[in-house]
Amino acid sequence: MRRFGYRFLVGLACLAFASGSVFADCDEVGYIATFEVRKGQEQAFEAAIVKAAAKVREVEEGTLFYFPYRGDNGKYYMMERYRDLAAREAHAKDPAVLELFEPALATLSAEVVVESVSLVCGEVAAL
C-alpha cells in the first residue's frame, strides 16, 4: 500500500465538506480514484470525465458528490461520496454511464487506482 500524501487528505476534506453541508450519515462511503493521463490528452480527458461525472450525478440516486479534480503532471482525481455501501456498489452500472467513461479511459497512461474510503464516525461526523 502506498503512502497517502497531502492531496489525499485534501480529498478527504473535500468529501467531508462537499455540497455545502458538513452533516454526514455514518453509513456514508466513497471512492477516491486517481487517473494518469497521457501527455497531450488532458483536454480530451477533461471533456469526457466532466460529461461522465454529470451523468453519474443525474442518474445515480445514492451519489452525494461526484466531481473530478486536476492534479499535477497529468494526474486527475475523482472525489466520490455515496449515501451508503449499496449506493457505492451500484455506481457505474448504468449502461449510459459506462459508455461515457470509454473516451476518458482511452486517454490514460496507466490503470486507474481506486481507493475505497468510509466516514470516520463519532463527534467528527457531527461537526
C-alpha positions in Angstrom: 0.0 0.0 0.0 1.4 3.4 -0.9 1.7 6.3 1.5 -1.1 8.9 1.3 0.1 12.5 0.9 -1.3 15.9 1.2 -3.6 15.6 -1.8 -5.3 12.6 -0.3 -6.0 14.5 2.9 -7.4 17.4 0.9 -9.5 15.0 -1.0 -10.9 13.6 2.2 -11.7 17.1 3.4 -13.5 17.8 0.1 -15.5 14.6 0.5 -16.4 15.5 4.1 -17.5 19.1 3.4 -19.0 18.7 -0.1 -22.3 20.1 -1.2 -22.3 22.9 1.4 -23.1 20.6 4.2 -21.0 19.1 6.9 -23.7 16.7 8.1 -22.9 13.1 7.2 -24.5 9.8 8.0 -22.3 7.2 9.5 -23.2 4.8 6.6 -21.6 7.2 4.1 -18.8 5.8 1.9 -16.7 6.9 -1.0 -14.0 6.4 -3.5 -11.0 8.4 -4.5 -10.0 7.5 -8.0 -6.6 8.5 -9.5 -6.2 8.9 -13.2 -2.9 9.3 -15.1 -3.5 10.9 -18.4 -1.1 10.7 -21.4 0.7 14.0 -22.2 -1.3 15.9 -24.8 -4.6 14.1 -23.9 -5.6 16.3 -21.0 -8.3 18.3 -22.8 -9.9 15.1 -24.2 -9.8 13.5 -20.8 -11.3 16.6 -19.1 -14.1 16.9 -21.6 -15.0 13.2 -21.3 -14.7 13.0 -17.5 -16.8 16.1 -16.9 -19.6 14.7 -19.1 -19.4 11.3 -17.4 -19.5 12.9 -13.9 -22.6 15.0 -14.8 -24.4 11.8 -16.0 -23.4 10.0 -12.7 -24.9 12.8 -10.7 -28.0 12.8 -12.8 -28.8 9.0 -12.8 -27.3 7.6 -9.6 -29.7 8.4 -6.8 -27.3 7.5 -3.9 -24.5 9.7 -5.2 -23.9 12.6 -2.9 -20.8 14.1 -4.5 -19.0 13.2 -7.7 -16.6 15.6 -9.2 -13.2 15.4 -11.0 -10.1 17.4 -9.8 -7.0 18.3 -11.7 -3.6 17.5 -10.1 0.0 17.9 -11.2 1.8 16.1 -14.0 -1.2 14.7 -15.8 -2.9 13.3 -12.7 -6.5 13.7 -12.1 -8.7 12.7 -9.1 -12.4 11.8 -8.8 -13.8 12.6 -5.4 -16.9 10.4 -4.8 -19.4 10.3 -1.9 -22.2 7.8 -1.6 -25.1 7.6 0.8 -24.2 4.0 1.7 -22.4 0.9 0.6 -25.3 -0.2 -1.6 -25.2 3.1 -3.5 -21.4 2.8 -4.0 -21.8 -0.8 -5.2 -24.5 0.4 -7.7 -22.1 3.0 -9.1 -21.3 2.9 -12.8 -23.8 0.0 -13.6 -26.0 2.1 -15.8 -25.0 1.5 -19.5 -25.3 5.2 -20.3 -22.7 6.0 -17.6 -20.3 3.2 -18.7 -20.5 4.4 -22.3 -19.5 7.9 -21.3 -16.4 6.7 -19.4 -14.9 5.0 -22.5 -13.4 8.2 -24.1 -11.8 9.2 -20.8 -10.3 5.7 -20.3 -8.8 5.9 -23.8 -6.6 8.8 -22.7 -4.9 7.1 -19.8 -1.3 6.1 -19.5 -1.8 3.8 -16.5 -4.5 1.8 -14.8 -7.0 3.7 -12.7 -6.2 3.5 -9.0 -9.3 3.4 -6.8 -9.2 3.8 -3.0 -12.3 2.9 -1.0 -13.0 5.2 1.9 -15.6 5.3 4.6 -16.6 8.0 7.0 -14.9 8.2 10.3 -17.9 8.4 12.6 -18.3 9.9 16.0 -18.1 13.5 17.0 -16.2 14.5 13.8 -19.2 13.5 11.7 -21.5 15.8 13.7 -19.3 19.0 13.3 
